[in-house]
Amino acid sequence: MKWENRGIKPPNIAIVAEQIEEVQEAGWTHAQVLLGLEGPGAVAWIAEERGGHSGKRSRSGVGVVQGFVVARRIVDVLEIDLVAVRPSVRRRGIARALINDLLDHEIVSGLAEARLELASGNHEARLLYLGLRFVVVGRRTRYYPDGEDALLLSRLDFSS
Ligand SMILES: CC(C)(COP(=O)(O)OP(=O)(O)OC[C@H]1O[C@@H](n2cnc3c(N)ncnc32)[C@H](O)[C@@H]1OP(=O)(O)O)[C@@H](O)C(=O)NCCC(=O)NCCS
């Protein structure tokens, strides 16, 4: 499967939101997905399938979304809210490439920190972010409704 990453612009938001609702596993509601895409400081990137029958873009101009990252930029801090990749295409580097592209794009306008919260038991995502030079800087005990702790991860160094 070939894919291409791109940032999302307002005309495509509705159709992308629909696909993001399919891909995500976090149980975000439609309103939360839309807020993630359109709210203040919203930044979203998608990995869009290219080539083959399923790779064709629909009339809306959006292809099959295989993965996405939704973040918020607040002055010089980027909060990464949600990252997900379709289960059938995981472990091919899609999430890593999406986050790298997002960070490369945000660095241009001066980025001091990228940060996020993660369920302490989400080992796949933890390894993903540690590989992207994030470090664990804190823990919120019993942060999630099911009693799981949240880990706070941060990256401050964007030198290449
Ligand atoms: C976490 C998630 C986004 C990773 O997406 P992905 O495209 O499969 O990840 P990548 O292929 O880019 O993997 C990059 C690195 O992450 C780590 N990683 C990813 N999946 C892993 C797994 N199942 N087991 C161990 N390490 C894993 C590895 O270090 C991997 O590097 P490597 O393949 O060179 O060893 C995906 O598993 C997912 O959508 N999970 C459900 C949603 C979620 O938990 N999101 C994160 C919290 S918001």
The ligand as an ORCA input file, in Angstrom:
! r2SCAN-3c Opt
* xyz 0 1
  C      -0.210      3.436     18.058
  C      -0.503      3.427     16.547
  C      -0.989      4.811     16.120
  C       0.819      3.079     15.792
  O       0.572      3.209     14.393
  P       1.500      2.451     13.317
  O       1.339      3.144     11.998
  O       1.250      1.009     13.356
  O       2.964      2.749     13.905
  P       4.331      2.733     13.080
  O       4.295      1.619     12.086
  O       4.629      4.105     12.579
  O       5.356      2.329     14.229
  C       6.401      3.188     14.673
  C       7.034      2.573     15.921
  O       6.064      2.483     16.984
  C       6.288      1.274     17.750
  N       5.158      0.362     17.555
  C       4.050      0.578     16.811
  N       3.205     -0.484     16.908
  C       3.796     -1.364     17.739
  C       3.430     -2.655     18.226
  N       2.257     -3.230     17.877
  N       4.286     -3.300     19.058
  C       5.464     -2.743     19.424
  N       5.885     -1.515     18.971
  C       5.064     -0.853     18.149
  C       7.549      0.664     17.187
  O       8.628      1.250     17.890
  C       7.514      1.158     15.739
  O       8.779      1.175     15.135
  P       9.316     -0.154     14.369
  O       8.179     -0.686     13.539
  O      10.457      0.383     13.549
  O       9.721     -1.099     15.451
  C      -1.550      2.313     16.181
  O      -1.190      1.106     16.809
  C      -2.988      2.678     16.576
  O      -3.735      3.275     15.786
  N      -3.388      2.299     17.801
  C      -4.753      2.621     18.310
  C      -4.880      4.094     18.619
  C      -3.870      4.558     19.653
  O      -3.561      3.850     20.608
  N      -3.339      5.788     19.470
  C      -2.317      6.358     20.346
  C      -2.894      7.144     21.459
  S      -3.645      8.638     20.915
*
